[in-house]
């Protein structure tokens, strides 16, 4: 009986492998002519092996595409070193830009409050994060600037710069002429012309009228390139229609230092000139009351 069971088991095994390896024919026949167009012979074993090989090939190709291309960066939790570095750099740039925006907003708020007379100019040193620089710091002048200032001081040695003796607190100030030229338009508050226009040569140096700090530089479609300085004792000076601005916000300047070049920028400009405004405690004043042009 044992040998009979062994023979039966062997026959069952042979029968299983025979069924697995038995080939079936798959044919495609022309319906009209009944002619065999295409045929293939497959067994269960060959079909299984073919599918397994195809699946391995497909998985391998997919894995290589993901690994060798940027597609891998879209997989959750997978970022290469370069992408991480770029993300960190972008984060630092965004932080720097945010800081610069905060500084610019602070400047604009300070200028607005000064123009409206809400705060004293000297108090800006306590609230302005960029005003901690020493106001008495003397920026070295270039040789041509030194020669120009020396010549200017010699020519103006006996001139009375401050014409209005009652215009306190200017009796201790020496106002520099912002540019050499001819006044082409006077100070007229009734038509909202809060300064004077000085016709000058294009490219002529525009000078700071007093020691101070640059609080604004920028371009306006009507006023052109504008630079604005804040000074001690409540004074603010504004220079418009410049060709080029030589200073940036936060920089400290000394009286007579070149801060811009005369130009013809802005829609309201009618030719090369400087529009110069002088404000005291948030109100415009006539520059000719303080400076001998």
ABEGO torsion letter per residue (X at the ends): XAAAAAAAAAAAAAAAAAAAABBBBBBBBBAAAGBBABBBBBBAAAAAAAAAAAAAAAAAAAAAAAAABAAAAABBGBBBAAAAAAAAAAAAAAAAAAAAAAAAAAAAAAAAAAAAGABBAAAAAAABAAAABBAABBBBBBAAAAAAAAAAAAAAAABBABABAABOBAAABBBBBABBEBBABBBBAAAGBABBBBBBBBGBBBBBABBEBBABBEBBAAAEBBBBBBBBGGBBBBBBGBABBABBBGBBBBBGBBABBBBABEAABAEBBBBBBBBBGGBBBBAAAABBX
